[in-house]
């Protein structure tokens, strides 16, 4: 009987260990939609393609990962990716028009906050690098 209980416990632990790492953030749609590290720059929003969180768009990536922001359905409204806080990265230029992209490779663990230079806190996000 004890062996059966131990086996069931080990199977449960194995199942938990095989689950994907947790997603971060609130708002927006469900988890696991697209790959981590892809952020949509929309008309006054940042949205994680991975977990659907938006304003703030929050995503988690591994050290060495490249995060790409892509301007989608922005029309003629200008936007940027502006680094905020103590842990920073090089900010993008202000861009207008769909299809523009900006990428950053994160080589150091930490929490990297960003917003839009044009819209400030109305468009914000965080990249958690592990």
C-alpha positions as CSV (number, residue, x, y, z in Angstrom):
1,X,0.0,0.0,0.0
2,X,2.8,2.4,0.8
3,X,4.5,1.7,-2.4
4,X,1.3,2.5,-4.3
5,X,1.0,5.8,-2.5
6,X,4.6,6.6,-3.2
7,X,4.2,5.8,-6.9
8,X,1.1,8.0,-7.2
9,X,3.0,10.8,-5.4
10,X,6.0,10.5,-7.7
11,X,3.7,10.6,-10.8
12,X,2.0,13.7,-9.5
13,X,5.3,15.4,-9.0
14,X,6.5,14.4,-12.5
15,X,3.3,15.8,-13.9
16,X,3.8,19.1,-12.1
17,X,7.5,19.3,-13.2
18,X,6.5,18.9,-16.8
19,X,4.2,21.9,-16.7
20,X,5.5,25.1,-18.4
21,X,6.8,27.9,-16.3
22,X,4.1,30.3,-15.0
23,X,3.0,33.3,-17.0
24,X,3.0,36.7,-15.5
25,X,0.5,39.6,-15.6
26,X,-3.1,40.1,-15.6
27,X,-5.7,41.3,-18.0
28,X,-6.1,40.1,-21.6
29,X,-6.7,36.6,-22.8
30,X,-5.4,33.3,-21.7
31,X,-2.0,31.7,-21.4
32,X,0.3,30.3,-23.9
33,X,-1.0,31.8,-27.2
34,X,2.3,32.7,-28.9
35,X,6.0,32.5,-28.1
36,X,7.4,34.5,-25.2
37,X,9.4,37.5,-26.3
38,X,7.0,38.8,-28.9
39,X,5.2,42.0,-28.0
40,X,2.5,43.7,-30.1
41,X,2.6,47.5,-30.3
42,X,-1.0,48.4,-31.0
43,X,-3.0,51.6,-31.0
44,X,-2.2,52.8,-27.4
45,X,-1.4,49.3,-26.1
46,X,1.4,46.8,-25.6
47,X,0.3,43.2,-25.7
48,X,2.2,40.0,-25.0
49,X,1.8,37.6,-27.9
50,X,2.7,34.8,-25.4
51,X,0.1,35.2,-22.6
52,X,-2.2,37.9,-23.8
53,X,-1.5,40.4,-21.0
54,X,-1.7,44.0,-22.0
55,X,-1.2,47.4,-20.5
56,X,0.9,46.3,-18.8
57,X,2.2,43.6,-21.1
58,X,4.2,41.2,-18.9
59,X,6.3,38.4,-20.2
60,X,9.0,36.1,-19.0
61,X,12.0,35.0,-21.1
62,X,15.3,33.1,-20.5
63,X,18.6,34.9,-20.3
64,X,19.9,35.4,-23.8
65,X,16.5,35.7,-25.4
66,X,15.6,38.3,-27.9
67,X,12.3,40.2,-27.4
68,X,10.8,41.8,-30.5
69,X,8.1,44.5,-30.4
70,X,6.1,44.7,-33.7
71,X,3.9,47.7,-34.6
72,X,0.4,46.3,-35.6
73,X,-2.8,48.2,-36.4
74,X,-1.3,51.5,-35.2
75,X,-2.4,53.6,-38.2
76,X,-0.6,57.0,-38.1
77,X,-0.3,57.1,-34.4
78,X,3.4,57.2,-33.3
79,X,4.7,54.8,-30.6
80,X,8.1,53.8,-29.1
81,X,9.6,51.3,-26.6
82,X,11.2,53.4,-23.9
83,X,13.2,51.7,-21.1
84,X,12.2,52.7,-17.6
85,X,13.7,52.0,-14.1
86,X,17.1,51.0,-12.7
87,X,17.6,48.0,-15.0
88,X,17.5,49.3,-18.5
89,X,18.0,48.6,-22.2
90,X,18.4,50.9,-25.2
91,X,15.1,52.5,-26.1
92,X,13.7,52.6,-29.6
93,X,13.0,55.6,-31.8
94,X,9.5,56.9,-32.1
95,X,8.0,55.1,-35.1
96,X,4.8,55.4,-37.0
97,X,3.2,52.8,-39.2
98,X,2.5,49.1,-39.2
99,X,5.2,46.5,-39.6
100,X,7.9,48.4,-37.8
101,X,9.9,46.2,-35.4
102,X,12.4,46.8,-32.5
103,X,14.4,44.0,-30.9
104,X,16.5,43.7,-27.7
105,X,18.5,40.7,-26.5
106,X,18.5,40.4,-22.7
107,X,21.7,39.0,-21.4
108,X,21.3,39.7,-17.7
109,X,18.5,38.4,-15.4
110,X,16.2,41.1,-14.0
111,X,12.9,42.9,-14.4
112,X,12.9,45.4,-17.3
113,X,10.1,48.0,-17.4
114,X,9.2,50.0,-20.4
115,X,6.6,52.4,-21.7
116,X,5.8,54.4,-24.9
117,X,7.6,57.8,-25.0
118,X,4.4,59.3,-26.6
119,X,1.7,57.7,-24.3
120,X,3.6,57.1,-21.0
121,X,1.8,54.9,-18.5
122,X,-1.1,54.4,-20.8
123,X,1.2,52.0,-22.7
124,X,3.5,50.0,-20.5
125,X,5.1,46.6,-19.9
126,X,7.7,44.5,-18.2
127,X,10.1,41.8,-19.4
128,X,11.2,39.4,-16.6
129,X,14.5,37.8,-17.6
130,X,15.5,34.6,-15.8
